[in-house]
Amino acid sequence: FGKPVPISAEHGEGIADIAVVIDRLVKKKRLLLEQAEQALSDTDIVESQTALLPNEADDGPEKPLQLTILGRPNVGKSTLVNALLKQERVITGATPGLTRDSISV
């Protein structure tokens, strides 16, 4: 999974840490795109840009996103999952412990 980045939206903790991680990933992606554009401009062969753009397949087989949401009982974890997926995938309610099984989406 890589190094976890704990955050608390309620207390604002960890938000700067996750922003740093996202910023690094964006800079890395931009650098790869710039390198691909430079390679395209340096060649005399006319090819589609997508053939020269970085591809996740270059790093090996594409893996699905694996996400863990942890928190105290009845704080809205299932509601958060439903909001992220934009569908009612997980049962929610006022009863603590209503959602017990992990889900695959």
Order of alpha helices (4+ residues) and beta strands (2+ residues): alpha-alpha-alpha
